[in-house]
């Protein structure tokens, strides 16, 4: 049976932590970039995040008390509202799976911004604890993150992937309603050193 240290420093966990950190930085800097480019990067990053989260190894909590939280309610609300305004008319999408659907006969409209913020909240708390290097806290952060992935934000991440896929596939002018706000935001996200970019480069080389 693997030791706690072997689990938290295993290849799968280290790769998940790297992608989680990239996701958090991506969300924190979202409004610095053109909306169309943000959605194109999300179209690639979110499926990788889901895949890496699904490979988190099984572990058990060490401490009885809950993990420290770093994302405050005020920060969550501010981030959610910022992303919602940034995405504008492209934020809402028809939900196909949510526990709230069972409570009404009406079509439930979900928010990409809300779902992205939900995922961010859990991953930011995880990365802040994981990077401190204390094995026991890293283990408990990993355990909680995976439980939340299974029970809460995993399905929201999956549905956000679907919603963004539909936006990309329709070839809509994703910047059409944000021209004035984005005219000075033409900088593209530098993903040269990102985990996803390096993995894609490795796959391309393997095919040669």
Secondary structure by P-SEA (a helix, b strand, c coil): cccaaaaaacaaaaaaaaaaaaaaaaaaacccccaaaaaaaaacaaaaaaaaaaaccbbbbcccccccccccaaaaaaaaaaaaaaaccccbbbbcccccccccccbbbbbaaaaaaaaaaaaaaaaaaaacccaaaaaaaaaaaaaaaaccaaaaaaaaaaaaaaaaaaccccccccccccccccccccccccaaaaaaaaaaaaac
